[in-house]
Amino acid sequence: MNAIVTGATKGMGRAIVMELAANNYNITFCARDEKEVQALLDDLRRNYPDLRFFGMRADMEESSEVSRFAEFAEASFGRVDVLINNAGLYIPSELMKEDERCLERQMQVNVFAPHFLAKFFAAKMIGQGKGHIINICSIASLEPVIRAASYSISKMALLGLTKALREELRPAGVKVTAVLPGSTLTDSWSGTNLPSDWFILSEDIAKSIMNCLQMSSGANIDEIIIRPLYGKV
């Protein structure tokens, strides 16, 4: 099985890649930092020598790099079974106080890049008669966060994209799933004094995705909502 993951070297992305590799997936991935891409490639190839891994430095905020990554991933595998749009941009700010490009930048990474990649690889999945697209949305897709207003807008749009894709691709046998995590203990929370059990772990997200991928061919998980046990952080 072959999978593509964006934003793969940290947090949820890295946990997802490691879970996929542990379940015998060949993986093509991208991230913004060349050294981190190479380090992850080295780890994967050392731990899973029988699988194939390809990594590329690509910034999802640049549309030209999104298309270059799509071409790179297509060339890596003759067939793509799973696309996971994980890369995201979070800029905390209230709507009335944000920088003028705040919404534009987050829409590019959180919506336009997944939109392009989903369409690019969905066309190939339709030809195969199967495939699975998973978009990492957010609880903010359902409940806007005042201190991250434009982020919330972009994640609501990503959930809308996911729903539209699901209905359009369903007749072709292509599955589409939205993952909506609450506060997850990643680098964005580094330095926090809050206890770790107030957060979701990246590994929780990765395991939920793998459970989704292991469903029978006739079952589609529309949405996975994961919230911290003790409520919103």
N, C-alpha and C positions, 0 to 999 in steps of 0.2 A: 504494500500500500504506500502511496506517495502523498505527502502533505506539504502545504505551503503555509508559513507563519510569518506575519509581519511584527516588527517590534519585539524581537525574539531574545535579546541578550540579558534582559533584566526582569525582575518581578514575575508577573503573570506569564509573560511571553516565554521566559526561560523555563519556568515550571511546566508550561504546556509542551515545549519542545522535549524536555526530559521525559515527560510522561509518554509522549508519542514514540520516542526512541525505545523506551522500555517495552513498548508494545509492538515493536518491529515495523515501525514506519520509517521509510526514507523521507528526508526532510530538506526542503529548500527554505531559507529564511533570510531576513534582512534586519538591519538596525542602523542607527546613524553613526556609530563609532567603529572605525575599521579595526582597531585593536581588539575591541570586544567581540566583533564578528569572528576574527581569527581565533581568539581564545576559546570561544564556544565550539567552533569547528574542531579545534584540537581536542577538546574534552570529548566531544561526540565520537570522533574517529578513534580515539584511544579506548573508549568504553564499549563501543559497538562497531568493531572492525568489519562485520559482515554486512552492515547497512551502508547506504549512500547518503552523504550530506553535502550540501552546497550552501555557501553563505555569500552575501553581497552587502556592501555598504550602500544604503539608500535612505534618503530622507523623505518621508511621506508628505512633507510640507512643500516639496518641489514636484510639480506634476510631471516634469520630464523624467525625474528619477523613479516615479511610480511606474511609468510606462517601460522604462529600462528594466526595472525589476521584473515586471510581468514577462518581458521577453526572455530574461535570464532564467526565470523559473520554468517557463515553457520549454526552453532548450535543455534544462537539466533533466526533465522527465518526459517520456513520451506520453505519459498519462498522468492526470492529476485527480486524485480521489477526494482530497479534503483541502479547502481553503479556510484559514482562520485569520480574519482581519482583527488583529490585536493591537496594533500600533495606535497610540492615542496621544492627544495633547491636552493638558489640563492647565488653564491659566485662571487662577482664583481672582475674581473681581466682581464687585456689584455692577449691575448693568449701567447705572448712571455714572460710574467712576472709571469704567474700563478704557483702555487704550483704543484708538480708533480702528486698529487692525485686529483687535482681540477676537471678534466673531469670525472674521475672514480666515484667520490662521487656524482656528479650531475646526471650522467647517472643512477646510482643505484636508487636514489630517484625519478627522473623525468621521467625515462623510464622503467627500469627493474621492479620496484615495480608495476607501472600501467600495464605493460605487463603481469606479473604473475596474478594479481588480475582480469584483464579483461578476460584472458583465463579461470581462475578458475570459475568465475561466468557466463561467456558466455556459458560454457558447460551446466549449469543448465537452463539458459534462453532459449537455443535451445530446451531443453526438454519441457519447458513451452510453446514454440511457441511465446514468446514475452518477452520484457525486454528493458532496455535502459541503455547504457553505456555513460557516459559523462566524457571527459578528459579535465582538465583545462590546456590549452596550454598557449600561450603568443603571443603578437605582435612580440616578438623576434623569434617566429616560422617562421615568414615571412620576417622580416627585422633584420638581425644580429646586435647586440649591441657590438661595439668594446670594451667597458669597461666591458663587461660581455660575453666574446667570447664563453667559454665552456658552459655557461648557455644557450646561443643561440643555440649551437650545440645540446644540450640535448632536448630543446624544439622543434627544427626542427624534431628531431627523434620521439618525442611524437606525433607530428602532422602526421608524416608518419605512425606510428603505428595506429593512429586513422583512417586514410584513409583505411589502409589495413583491419582493423577490420570491418569497415563499409561495404566494398564490400563482405567480406567473410560471414558476419552474416546477410546481407540483405535478402537472400532467406529464412532464418529461421524466419523472422519477428522480428528480434532484431534490435533496432535502435542504432546508434552510432553518437555522436555529439562532435565536438571540440569547446571549448570556448577560444577565443583569446583576452584577455583583454590587454589594454595598462596600463600606470601607474595608480595604484590603491592605494587609501589612506589607507594603513595598517600600522602595527607596523614598517615595514621596512623604512617608511618615517617619523617616529617619530622625532620630533625636527626640521623638515623642516620649513623654513620661507615662503614657497610658499603658496598662498591662496588655500583653499580647492577646489574651483571650477576649479582649474587647473587639478584636478584628477578625476578619476572614483571612485565611492564609492563601497564598498563591497556589499552593498545592491542592487546596480545596477546589479552586476553579479548574485546575488541570484534570483532577479526577472526575469532576462532573462532566467535563467535555469527553473524556474517554468513555464514561458510561453511556453518554449520548451516542458516540460513534459505534458502540457495541450493541446497540438495539437491533432488532430484526429488521429485515429489508422493508417491511411494511409499516414500520413505526417511525414517526417523526416527532421529535421533541420540539415544540414551537418555541418555548421560552424556559430558561432556567433562571430563577430568581433566588439569590443567596444573600441573606442578611446577617449581620452580626447578631449573635444570640441575645446580647444585652441591649440592643437597640442602636439607633443612629449615633455615630461618634461625632 
